[in-house]
Amino acid sequence: MTVALRPDPDALRRQELASFLRSRRERLSPDDVGLTTYGRRRTPGLRREEVAQLAGVGITWYTWLEQGRDINVSVQVLEALARTLHFDRHERAHLMALAGAPDSGALTSCPTVTEGVLAVLEQLEPTPAVIHNARRDILAHNRAYERIFPELAQLPPEERNALWLMFTNPAWRASMPDWESAAPRLVAQFRSAMAEHVAEPVWKGLLTRLLDASPEFAEFWERYEVLGPETGCKRYLHVEVGLLRLDFTHLWLDQRLGTRMTVYTPADDATRQALEILAERHGAVGSTGHAGLAQR
């Protein structure tokens, strides 16, 4: 009888770290780091020995790191690599997560979704609000959020995921006039969040489904870009009231799970009036919507 072996989480994380470093090394040119070169170069970007020299580490050691070998890496060395490869704060945080290094900037854990939190969702009417976890599963939402995305209530729980909807649901995509810029940013945030969950079946399952279902997602995934959570302004096209401009803010409920409540406030008077019109037409009274997903 053949016994299936469980994947080694540490090995998976080392392979992801190796691919991430290699992709970032290849995107930099010698000019970007102040190196003078002569003649043609057969490989894109920087060479391994150039990165090692600039970061002050041994070439053999750095080669092993890009090969995913099990070696000890200090925070100081990781910081040197981050500086050498011109990482921004999101990429640096991703590097530290993949290497299993302590993150001094991590937020403390907060209570997860509770009845009290769900009551807050309802009290925010007519302001749209939704609760996601780090995978972007939609765990709960209020009626105002559902009025922006009315098809959400009809979807099965396994499809109530912002990434899945963005890349596979035509109506969801049509409601986003800035899809071309928003989609790769969401993929980059997903890659960053997955660094701490690369061996978990539910994360790998979602990734496999997305790669199989969407060539566009697969293209963005291969860029190896990473981003942390952002705040800002989103635009939505609503079939009844037209363009909505909404400022969004995250309220963290559990940093370990990445669970957050995202609240969308009107960015202008026209949007505020449009939300009020939707509330009048469809009624602002009612309970919050639940996605039926476990708090994983």
Secondary structure, 3 states (H helix, E strand, C coil): CCCCCCCCHHHHHHHHHHHHHHHHHHHCCHHHHCCCCCCCCCCCCCCHHHHHHHHCCCHHHHHHHHCCCCCCCCHHHHHHHHHHCCCCHHHHHHHHHHHCCCCCCCCCCCCCCCHHHHHHHHHCCCCCEEEECCCCEEEEECHHHHHHCHHHHHCCHHHCEHHHHHHHCHHHHHCCCCHHHHHHHHHHHHHHHHCCCCCCHHHHHHHHHHHHHCHHHHHHHCCCCCCCCCCEEEEEEECCCEEEEEEEEEEEEECCCCEEEEEEEECCHHHHHHHHHHHHHHCCCCCCEECCCCCC
